[in-house]
């Protein structure tokens, strides 16, 4: 894990960008992480993971079927 202070990151931004291509670089201020610089590829991978459904498609289909079957019950309970 690479680490750089916020001041170093500001003064050596080009180096920070190069380091982030190899691994995430934690940027610290007063000894605590305030940011992480990652490569565009790592960002794309994280974005793709976040966009995937959190629940498996079969379970989602069963839930939708259950809601449709019991719609009147759910509507009555919501009143």
C-alpha positions in Angstrom: 0.0 0.0 0.0 1.5 3.3 -1.1 1.0 6.3 1.1 1.6 10.0 0.6 0.9 13.1 2.6 -1.5 15.7 1.2 1.4 18.1 0.9 3.5 15.6 -1.0 0.6 14.8 -3.2 0.2 18.5 -4.1 3.9 19.0 -4.7 4.5 15.8 -6.6 1.2 15.3 -8.4 2.8 13.8 -11.4 4.5 11.1 -9.3 1.2 10.5 -7.5 -0.5 9.8 -10.9 2.2 7.4 -11.9 2.1 5.5 -8.6 -1.7 5.2 -8.8 -1.2 3.2 -12.1 0.5 0.4 -10.1 -1.6 0.4 -6.9 -4.0 2.6 -4.9 -2.2 5.5 -3.2 -3.6 6.6 0.2 -3.4 10.4 0.7 -3.1 11.3 4.4 -3.5 14.5 6.3 -2.6 14.7 9.9 -1.9 11.0 9.9 -5.4 9.9 8.7 -6.5 8.9 5.2 -8.4 11.7 3.4 -8.4 10.2 -0.1 -7.3 7.4 -2.3 -6.0 7.8 -5.8 -6.7 4.8 -8.1 -6.1 4.2 -11.8 -8.9 4.6 -14.3 -9.0 0.8 -14.8 -9.5 0.2 -11.1 -12.2 2.8 -11.0 -14.0 1.1 -14.0 -13.8 -2.2 -12.2 -15.3 -0.7 -8.9 -18.0 1.1 -10.9 -19.0 -2.1 -12.7 -19.2 -4.0 -9.4 -21.4 -1.3 -7.8 -23.7 -1.3 -10.8 -24.4 -5.1 -10.6 -27.7 -6.1 -8.9 -27.2 -6.7 -5.2 -29.7 -9.6 -5.2 -29.6 -12.5 -7.6 -32.0 -12.3 -10.5 -34.0 -15.4 -9.4 -34.7 -13.9 -6.0 -35.7 -10.6 -7.6 -38.1 -12.5 -9.9 -39.6 -14.3 -6.9 -40.0 -11.1 -5.0 -41.8 -9.4 -8.0 -44.1 -12.4 -8.3 -44.9 -12.3 -4.6 -45.6 -8.6 -4.7 -47.9 -9.1 -7.7 -49.8 -11.9 -6.0 -50.3 -10.0 -2.7 -50.7 -6.5 -4.1 -54.1 -6.0 -2.5 -52.8 -7.1 0.9 -49.8 -4.7 0.6 -52.0 -1.8 -0.4 -54.4 -2.5 2.5 -51.5 -2.6 5.0 -50.1 0.6 3.6 -53.3 2.6 4.4 
